[in-house]
Amino acid sequence: MNADRIDYDDEPSRPTRARFVLALWLCGLSAVLYLDRICMSQASVPIQEELGLNKTQMSYVLMAFSLAYGLCEVPTGRMGDRFGSRSVLTRIVIWWSIFTGLTGACSGLLTLMIVRFLFGAGEAGALPNAARVIARWYPVHERGRVQGLMLAAAQFGAVLAPVGAGFLIECLGWKWSFGVFGLVGVVWAIGFWWWFRDDPAEHSGVNAAELAVIHADLPPRTLEPGPVPWARVFSNRGILVLGLIMILGAFYTYFFYSWFSNYLRDARGMSNMRAGALVSIVLAGSAVGMLFGGWLADQIPKWSSNPIDARRYLGVVCYLVASGSLFLGIRCDDSMALAVLWGVSFCSMHITLPNWWSVAIPQCGRHVGALFGLMNGVGVIGAMASQLFAGVFADLREKAGYSGRERWDPMFDVYCIGLVLSAVAWWCYRYRPLEPEITSIPAGESA
């Protein structure tokens, strides 16, 4: 027990609110996570112009991040399971912040690829360890809201990044802009290390009443989860389908995280600042979707006798709406109408994400860090495919004599098809306990 642990005998019966403060730390984590990702998208055009890179080469730079992110998700998530999320998250954020800053020191394709690969290795494990923190610090009936709030904060970071990065690039140039963004993460990491504890029982700001709230739905899990049953993992329908949903979702979202600003400048003839503003409008849709989806995730068990099926149907409907809005948006000549329709598409798709978390955490059983890392990490397949597809497609169309919108727009039919396939995947999901003798579905989450 910590030396600064409070004496519960003198504590009032009212629960403390340390877990609400923790929610703010998690929001800060996810905001910085996406802030550092999206600034690369906004800087891609000046980087290409200064370093003489074509779009296919820029795809390799973007893919280097995604590859490292996917490769390191499971090991870093597993590290959180074994050693605790406090030390792992601190290391993660300091590492990626350093390589965010070093991006500005790159002088060519090779150095960019190396630095962005190491940046991706640093970011890996952030969300699996955040999921592990949520599983330890929050009762089941509060997790949806916390997940939605945290994921919405990520999108607000993504909303601010295009405008902020565009402004900084105009004022400081792209090289110094990365240094400014890297500094933000270092500040977060120092503060988090000082405040957080892996076990809420060891936190000086948590009293016995709050611990009772935290443990109301499930008994606390052991610190050591034991070996991961990999043979059962790779034959488990629930885990495989959730991983497929993440792959297809990443294929869609990573166009916006990697190429959207480039598209607006090249195909729609916009300035960097104007493109940044429209990117922010679209990404704001995802923030709204996260907040609403988080609230909905907590309400579904109250409304439905079969919450798993309710989440499946929600996923089907939202992905179909996202596909339809994307299809209509690309056919709009007006750039604001495009941004609004694509904002609706992003909003609809992201309503499902807190519900994906609400399904994924119990699906992982005792191995939240490792298996959440696996299911989130396989999204790198979709991310890399999207990053390569968009860059190569645009270059091939240019070689074929197309320019402007004719160079880019046909690719979006492929993204629409991917969203429809995501709806099919949600329809196919079934909860399958990984370890029936140990793991049970939380109250209200019946199969």
N, C-alpha and C positions, 0 to 999 in steps of 0.2 A: 504494500500500500504506500502511496506517495507520502512524503513528509508533510506536504501542504494539503493533504486530504482533509476535508472539513469533518467536523464531529456531528454526526447525524442526530445525536441526542439533543443538540441545541437547535436543530433545524425546524422551521415551521413545516406544517403538513402540505402547504402549497408547493407543487412541483416547480423547480427552477426551469429556466428556458435555455440552457446551454445548447440544446439541439437546434434551436432556432438561429442562434449565433453561428453554429456550424453550417447551417444552410447558406448563410451569407458567404462563408469561406468557400463552399462548394460552387456557389455562383461565380465568385471571383476566379476560381480555377478554370471553369468552363469558358468564361468570358475571355481570359487571357489565352486559353487554348486556341480559340477560333480567331482571336485578334491576330495572333502570330501566323496562323494559316492563311487568312484572307489577305493580309498585306502583301503576300507573294503574288496573288492573283492581280492585285491592283498595280504592282510594280512590273508585271511581266512585259508590258509593251516597252517601257523605257529600258528595261534590261535587254530585251531583244535588239532594240535599236543601237544601244551603246556597245554591246558585245557581238553584234552581227550574227544573231541566232535566228534560224527560221522556226516555224511553228512545230515541226517534227522534233527538232532539237530541244525546243522548250518543253515538249512533251516528256522527253527523257529526264529533264530536271524535275518536273512535277512528279513523275513516276518514281524517282529515286526516294523522295519522301515517303510515298505510299508503300513502296516495297519494304523499306526499313520499319515502318509503322506496323505493317502486317506481320513481319518476321518476329518482332520483339513483343507483340501484345501478350502472347501466352506466357513466355518466361517472366515478363515484368508483372503480369497479373498473379502468377504463382509466387513471385517474391513477396507480394503483398499478403498472400495467404500465410506464408511462412514467417515473415519478419515484421509484418505490420505495415499499414498504409502510411503511417506518419513519416517514417524514414524514406520509404519508397517514393511517395508523392513529392517530398522535398527534393530528393535527388532528381526526379523526373523534370520538375519545373526549372531548377537551376541549369540542368543540362540543356534543355531545349532553348532556354533563354540565351545561353552563351552562343549557341549555333544560329539562333535568330540574328544576333548581333554580327556574327562572323559572315553571314550572307552578304553583307555590305562590303566585305573585303575581297570578294571573289572577282576574278579577272577573266574568266573564260568558262567554256562549257564543262570541262573536267572538274575544276574547283567548285563550280556551282553544284554539280551532281554529288560530289563528296560531302560538301557541307550540308546540303539538303537531305542526303541519306542519314547523316549523323543527327540532324534535326529531327527526322522522323523516328529514329531509334530512341531519342530522348522523350518524344511525346507518347510513345507506346506505353500502354499500361495506365494512363491517366484515368480513362473512363472505367476500366475494370476495377481499379482501386477505389474510385469514387463509388462504384456500385457496392463494393465491400464495406465501405464506410456507412453507406445508407442501410445496408443489411444489419449492421451492428448498432447503429445509433438511433434508428427510427422503428416504431411499431408498424406493422403491416398497413394499418389504416391511414398512416401519414405518408407513406413512401411515394405514392403517386404524385402528390402535390410537390414534394421535395424534388422528385425526378423532373417533373414538368418545369419547376422554377429554375433548377440548375440548367436544364437543356435550353430553356428560354434565354437564360443569361448568356449561354454560348452563342445563341443567334443574335442577341443584342450586341455582343462583342463583334460578331460578323457584320452587323448592321453599321456599327461605328467604324469598322476597319476600312471599308472602301473610301468613305469621306475623309477620315483621318489620315489614311495613307496617301490619298490623292493630295491633300493639303500639305502634308509633310514633304512629299516628293517634289511638289512645286516649290516649296520654301528651302528645303535642305538637300534635295537630290535623293535618289533611291538608296544610295549607299548609307548615308547617315540615318535615314528613316528606320532601317532595320536595327540600328543601335538603340534608338529611342524605344522601339517596341520591346526589345530584349530586356531593357531595364525594368519594365513593369513586372515581368515574371519573377525577377530576383527579389523584388520587394515582397511579392506575395509569398514566396517560399520561406523567407525569413520569418514573417509573421505567423504563417501556418505552423511551422516547427515549434515556435514558442507557445502557441495556444492549444494545439490539438493533442489528444491522447487516443490511442487505438481502442482502449476499453473505456467506455463512459464511466464505469465505476471508479476509475483512477483519476478522473478529471475533477479539479477542485471546485468547479462551478456546477457540478451535478449532485443533487441531494437524493435521498432515498426515495422520495415521492416521484421524482423524474425518472429514476431507474425503474420504478414500478411501471410507469407509463411506457417506457422504452421496451420493457420485457412483457408487456401485457398480452401480446398475441402469440409469441413464441418464446421458448426458453433460450437463454443466451447460448451461443455456439461455442465450442471449444476453440482455443487459439490455434491448435494444430489440427488441420482437417484430415490428415492422413494422405496416402497416395491417391492420385486421380485414377479412376478405373477406365483407362483409355479405350479398352476393347468395347466396353458398354457405351462409351461416349460416341464412338464412330458408327454405332449401329442404332443409336437412339433417334427415332423419328422426330421428336420434338426439337432436339438440338440441331439436327440437320436442316429442318425447315426454317427455324429461326436464323440460322446462318445464311441460308439462301435468300431470305427476305433482306438481310443486311447487305448481301452482295448486290442485289438488284437495286436497293435503295441508294447505295453508294454510287452505282453507275449513274443514276440520275443526279444526285446532289453534287457530285464532284465536277460536273460541267460548270455549275454555278460557282463553286469554290475555286475553280482553276481557269476557266475560259470565258465566263460571261462578260467580264469587262472588255476583254479582247474582242469578243464578238460585237459588242455595241460600238466599239471604235471602228472596227474593220468593215462590218456589214451595214451598220446604221449611221456611220459617219459622225460619231459623237466625240466631244472632247473628253479628256481623262476625268475632269471634274464632273461633267454631266453624266458620264458612264458610271462613276462612283455613286452619284445620287440615285440612279435607277437601280443599280445593284442593291443599294441599301433598302429601297422600297420592296424589292422582291424578298430579300432576306428578313425584312420586318414581318412579312407574312409567316415565315417559319417561326419567329418568336411568338406571334399570336397563337399559332397552332400548338406550340409546346405548352404554353400556359393553359390553354383550353384543354389540351390532351391530358395534362397533369391533373387538373381538376376532375376531368371525366374518369381518369383511371381510378380515383378514389371513390367515385360515385357508382361505378358499374357494379361492384359487389353488393351495394345497397339496393339497386334496382333489379338485378337479375339473379335468378336462382342458379344460373350457369354462366358465371363471369367469363370463363375461357371462351365459350361460344360467342358471347357478346363481343369480346375483344376481336375475335376472328371476323365477325360480320362488320365490325367497325373498320378493320383493316381493308377488307374487300371494297367497301363503299368509298373510303377515303382515297384509295389508290386509283379507283376508276374516275373519281372527280378530278384528281391530280392529272391524270392522262388527258381527260377532255379539256381541261383548262390550258394545258400546255399546247395541245393541238390547235385550239382557237387562237391562242396568243401569237403563235408564230405567223399566223395569217393576217395579223393586224399591221397596217402601215404606220399607224400612230404609235410612237414609242411609249407614251404614257399608258395607252391601252394595253400594250404588250406587257409592261411592268406590272400593271394591276392584275391581269389574268395570270401571269406567272407567279405573282404574289399569292393569289388564290390557290394555285397549284402547289406551291411550297407550303402554304398553310395547311392544306388538306393532308398532304403527305406527312407532315410533322405532327399532326394530331395523333398519329399512330405510334410515335416513338416512345412517349412515356408508357403507353400500354404495352409496347414491345418489352420495355424494361420490367414492367409488372409481371409479364409472363416469364421473362428470361431469368430473373433472380431466383424464383422458386424452382425453375427448371434446372438450374445449376446445382441445387442441393447445397452440400457443405463446401463446394469448390467454386465459390462465386468468382474469386479473382482469376483463376485459371480458365474456367469455362466461359465466363463472360468475356474474357480476353480472347478466347478462341472464336466465339460467335461474332464479336465485334471486329476481331482482327481479319476474319475471312472477307470482310467488306473491302479489304485492299484489292481483292481480285476485281471487283466492280469499279473501284476508284481508278486503278491503273488502266483498266480497259477503257474507261471513259476519257481519261487524260490522253491516252495514245490515240484513241479513235478520233477525237475532235481535232487534234493537231494534224494527224495524217490525212484525215478527210479534207480539211481546209487546204492543205498543200496540194493534194491530188486534184481537187477541183480547180485550183488556180492554174496548175499545169495544163488542165483541159480547157483553159480559156475562160473560166467563169470568174466573176468578181462580185463584190458587194454581197447582197443577200443570196444571190444565186450560188455563191460559193459556199455558204453556210447552211441555209435554211433546210435543205433536204435531210440533213442529219437528224433533225428533231423528230421525224417519224420513227426513227429507231428508239429514241428515248421514250416516246409514247408507248411503243410496244413493250419496253422494259417495265413501265409502270403497270400495264395490264397484267404482265406476268407476275408482278409483285402481288396483285390482287388474287391471282390464282394460288400463289404460295400461301397467303394468309388463309384462304379457304381450306387448304390441305393440312394446316397445322393441327396437331393433337398433343395434349399434354401427356408425356410419358415419363414417370418418375425414374430418375437415374438409379437410385438406391432405395427401393420401396421399403426396405426394412429399417431405414434410418430417416429418410427424408419424406416429409408430408407436405401437401399443399397448405399454405396459410389459410386461416379461417376465411370463408367466403369465396375461396378460389377453387371450387370443385370442378373436376373434369367432366 
